[in-house]
Amino acid sequence: MNDFNWRKAGEDPDYRFTLANERTFLAWVRTALAILAAGVLLDQFSKNFASEVVVFTIAVGLCMLAATLFVVAYVHWRNVELAMRLNKTLPQSPVLGVVSVAGMIASITLVALLIVS
């Protein structure tokens, strides 16, 4: 189903479920914005924190994670909305685990850099 016709599929779900799905989407977007801000701040204000290459690599990784989350947030929102319209089981997303692991790796790396510096 292309990106325009799915909105007409099935029946309109209860508006409360649609709004709950939208709130979840917005929570993912807020998370992506926070990760993006962390990457930009790390790049701009942490030049003495570690070598520029390390800081830049971590900052780019955080920004790429944020960009990925923006896309995943939309795709997940769309898939849940479509499942509700077609009265199907709601889809699960493996992204939560990936975000958790990426956040853990970034945190451990930054803690190690703080200890070393």
C-alpha positions as CSV (number, residue, x, y, z in Angstrom):
1,M,0.0,0.0,0.0
2,N,1.5,3.3,-1.0
3,D,1.9,6.2,1.4
4,F,-1.3,7.9,0.5
5,N,-3.9,5.1,0.1
6,W,-3.3,3.4,3.5
7,R,-5.2,6.3,5.2
8,K,-8.4,5.1,3.5
9,A,-7.9,1.4,4.3
10,G,-10.3,-0.3,6.7
11,E,-12.4,1.6,9.2
12,D,-11.5,4.7,11.2
13,P,-10.2,3.5,14.6
14,D,-11.5,5.0,17.9
15,Y,-10.0,8.5,18.1
16,R,-8.6,7.7,21.5
17,F,-6.3,5.0,20.0
18,T,-5.3,7.3,17.2
19,L,-4.4,10.0,19.6
20,A,-2.4,7.6,21.8
21,N,-0.5,6.4,18.7
22,E,0.2,10.1,17.9
23,R,1.5,10.7,21.4
24,T,3.8,7.7,21.0
25,F,5.1,9.1,17.7
26,L,5.7,12.5,19.4
27,A,7.6,10.8,22.2
28,W,9.9,9.2,19.6
29,V,10.4,12.5,17.9
30,R,11.3,14.2,21.3
31,T,13.8,11.4,21.9
32,A,15.3,11.9,18.5
33,L,15.5,15.7,19.1
34,A,17.2,15.1,22.4
35,I,19.8,12.8,20.9
36,L,20.3,15.2,18.0
37,A,20.9,18.0,20.5
38,A,23.3,15.9,22.4
39,G,25.3,15.2,19.3
40,V,25.5,18.9,18.3
41,L,26.4,20.0,21.8
42,L,29.1,17.4,22.1
43,D,30.6,18.5,18.8
44,Q,30.4,22.2,19.6
45,F,31.4,22.3,23.2
46,S,33.6,19.3,23.9
47,K,36.8,20.1,22.0
48,N,39.0,19.6,25.1
49,F,37.1,16.5,26.2
50,A,39.0,14.1,24.0
51,S,40.7,14.0,20.6
52,E,38.7,15.8,18.0
53,V,38.3,12.6,16.0
54,V,36.7,10.7,18.9
55,V,34.4,13.6,19.8
56,F,33.4,14.0,16.1
57,T,32.8,10.3,15.7
58,I,30.5,10.1,18.8
59,A,28.7,13.3,17.7
60,V,28.1,12.0,14.2
61,G,26.9,8.7,15.6
62,L,24.4,10.4,17.8
63,C,23.2,12.6,14.9
64,M,22.8,9.5,12.7
65,L,20.9,7.7,15.4
66,A,18.6,10.7,15.7
67,A,18.0,10.8,11.9
68,T,17.2,7.1,12.0
69,L,14.8,7.6,14.9
70,F,12.9,10.2,13.0
71,V,12.3,7.8,10.1
72,V,11.5,4.9,12.4
73,A,9.0,7.0,14.3
74,Y,7.0,7.8,11.2
75,V,7.1,4.2,9.9
76,H,6.1,2.8,13.3
77,W,3.2,5.3,13.6
78,R,2.0,4.5,10.1
79,N,2.2,0.7,10.7
80,V,0.3,1.0,14.0
81,E,-2.4,3.3,12.5
82,L,-2.8,0.9,9.5
83,A,-3.0,-2.1,11.9
84,M,-5.8,-0.4,13.9
85,R,-7.6,0.5,10.7
86,L,-7.5,-3.1,9.5
87,N,-8.2,-4.6,13.0
88,K,-4.9,-6.5,13.0
89,T,-2.4,-7.2,15.8
90,L,-0.3,-4.1,16.5
91,P,3.3,-4.5,15.1
92,Q,6.2,-4.8,17.4
93,S,9.4,-2.7,16.9
94,P,12.9,-4.0,17.5
95,V,14.1,-0.4,17.5
96,L,13.6,0.1,21.2
97,G,16.3,-2.4,21.9
98,V,18.6,-0.9,19.3
99,V,18.2,2.6,20.8
100,S,18.8,1.2,24.3
101,V,22.0,-0.5,23.2
102,A,23.2,2.6,21.2
103,G,22.5,4.8,24.2
104,M,24.3,2.5,26.5
105,I,27.4,2.4,24.2
106,A,27.4,6.2,23.9
107,S,27.1,6.5,27.7
108,I,29.9,4.1,28.5
109,T,32.1,5.7,25.9
110,L,31.5,9.2,27.3
111,V,32.0,8.0,30.9
112,A,35.3,6.4,29.9
113,L,36.4,9.6,28.2
114,L,35.4,11.6,31.3
115,I,37.5,9.3,33.5
116,V,40.5,9.5,31.2
117,S,40.4,13.2,30.8
